[in-house]
């Protein structure tokens, strides 16, 4: 714990204040760990410390160990109290909104003493942080320390206003290269959109006047007639039903984006997390097919 706190705060003094210990005690703990392992973990400077390469690798593992220790306390407390407490879920903003709308009411119905928090972000949450209990991830999960259960997947559809769709009269994905397209980026307009249709595939370099790293904003821009958008199908029900948008090239979609329910080994032993996982495993596959 002393080493992890020094690594996180970047100094012996700050770590000592955080831990309520003397600086000499924190320094002694780190030295004892270095002596035990036979490696130098910190480069000590006049005012701060830096992790050595082996120190950085060890810090990653220590976070996992401390997370497991945190779980032990949670398990004991929940064995006494039942299904209560807070469960924090990380997800992308759009799929997180879908999960909150459908999963949370069912969880509250079954377990009224649960508190539920949704962390909505496109960046993958660090699941070694005990503050995040589980995550719903879209795409690949590159972390062999996590359990990742497939929960189905979704596709993106090409949409535009009826007026823009009629004016463009698209016949194939390649026609989009000459049309204004709204792209999911945070650096510059433009992207490569990949399409599939039965046994066909196509990749088109598209561009346009606007790029936004938020599918919800892209949906509103598409409704405003600012360009073609390639959006998750589960977001489009209302806009298509009311006629604000229409599907373009309906035989073409994106390849399926897989959805995973991810969590740390051992978290299913915590009553509150196990309760959420049980309901999520029932509901998420259906949401993925929305």
Long-range contacts (C-beta under 8 A, 24 or more apart in sequence): 1-66, 2-26, 2-29, 2-30, 2-33, 3-29, 3-30, 3-33, 3-41, 3-58, 3-59, 3-62, 4-59, 4-62, 4-63, 4-66, 6-30, 6-42, 6-49, 7-42, 7-51, 7-55, 7-59, 10-48, 10-49, 10-50, 11-47, 11-48, 11-49, 12-49, 60-128, 63-128, 63-129, 64-128, 64-145, 64-264, 66-130, 67-128, 67-129, 67-130, 67-264, 68-264, 68-266, 70-130, 71-130, 71-264, 71-266, 71-267, 71-269, 71-270, 74-270, 74-272, 75-269, 75-270, 78-270, 78-271, 78-272, 79-271, 82-113, 82-271, 83-111, 83-113, 83-114, 83-271, 83-272, 83-275, 84-113, 84-114, 84-272, 85-114, 85-115, 85-272, 86-114, 86-115, 86-116, 86-117, 86-272, 87-114, 87-115, 87-116, 87-117, 87-133, 87-134, 87-272, 87-273, 87-276, 88-117, 88-118, 88-119, 88-131, 88-132, 88-133, 89-116, 89-117, 89-118, 89-119, 89-132, 89-133, 89-134, 89-135, 89-136, 89-276, 90-118, 90-119, 90-120, 90-121, 90-124, 90-125, 90-127, 90-132, 90-134, 90-135, 90-136, 91-118, 91-119, 91-120, 91-135, 91-136, 91-137, 92-120, 92-121, 92-122, 92-136, 92-138, 93-120, 93-121, 93-122, 93-214, 93-215, 93-216, 94-215, 94-216, 94-232, 94-234, 94-235, 95-136, 95-138, 95-232, 95-234, 95-259, 95-287, 96-120, 96-136, 97-216, 98-234, 98-287, 98-290, 99-136, 99-280, 99-284, 99-287, 102-283, 102-287, 103-279, 103-280, 103-283, 103-284, 103-287, 106-279, 106-283, 107-275, 107-276, 107-279, 110-275, 110-279, 111-272, 111-275, 114-272, 114-275, 114-276, 116-276, 122-213, 127-262, 127-263, 127-264, 128-264, 133-263, 133-267, 133-270, 133-272, 133-273, 133-276, 134-261, 134-262, 134-263, 134-267, 134-273, 134-276, 134-277, 134-280, 135-261, 135-262, 135-263, 136-259, 136-260, 136-261, 136-262, 136-280, 136-284, 137-259, 137-260, 137-262, 138-257, 138-258, 138-259, 138-260, 139-257, 139-258, 140-258, 141-260, 141-262, 143-262, 145-264, 145-265, 146-262, 146-263, 146-264, 146-265, 147-262, 147-263, 147-264, 147-265, 148-260, 148-261, 148-262, 149-260, 149-261, 149-262, 149-281, 150-258, 150-259, 150-260, 151-259, 151-260, 151-261, 151-280, 151-281, 151-284, 151-285, 151-288, 152-258, 152-259, 152-284, 152-285, 152-286, 152-287, 152-288, 152-289, 153-256, 153-257, 153-258, 153-259, 153-288, 154-232, 154-233, 154-234, 154-256, 154-257, 154-259, 154-288, 154-289, 154-290, 155-232, 155-233, 155-253, 155-254, 155-255, 155-256, 155-257, 156-230, 156-231, 156-232, 156-233, 156-253, 156-254, 156-257, 157-230, 157-231, 157-233, 157-236, 157-247, 157-250, 157-253, 157-254, 158-195, 158-228, 158-229, 158-230, 158-247, 158-248, 158-249, 158-252, 159-222, 159-228, 159-229, 159-230, 159-231, 159-236, 159-239, 159-240, 159-245, 159-246, 159-247, 159-248, 160-222, 160-225, 160-227, 160-228, 160-229, 160-245, 160-246, 160-248, 161-222, 161-223, 161-225, 161-244, 161-245, 161-246, 162-243, 162-245, 162-246, 163-225, 164-225, 164-227, 164-228, 165-246, 165-248, 168-228, 168-248, 170-248, 170-249, 172-202, 172-249, 173-202, 173-204, 173-249, 173-252, 174-202, 174-204, 176-204, 176-206, 176-228, 177-204, 177-205, 177-206, 179-206, 179-208, 179-227, 179-228, 180-208, 180-209, 180-226, 180-227, 180-228, 181-206, 181-207, 181-208, 181-227, 181-228, 181-229, 181-230, 182-208, 182-210, 182-211, 182-212, 182-218, 182-221, 182-222, 182-226, 182-227, 182-228, 182-229, 183-207, 183-208, 183-210, 183-211, 184-211, 184-212, 184-213, 184-214, 184-215, 184-218, 184-230, 185-211, 185-212, 185-213, 186-211, 186-212, 186-213, 187-211, 193-230, 193-254, 194-254, 194-255, 195-249, 195-252, 195-253, 195-254, 196-252, 196-253, 196-254, 196-255, 197-251, 197-252, 197-253, 198-251, 202-252, 230-254, 232-257, 233-290, 234-287, 234-288, 234-290, 237-290, 259-284, 259-288
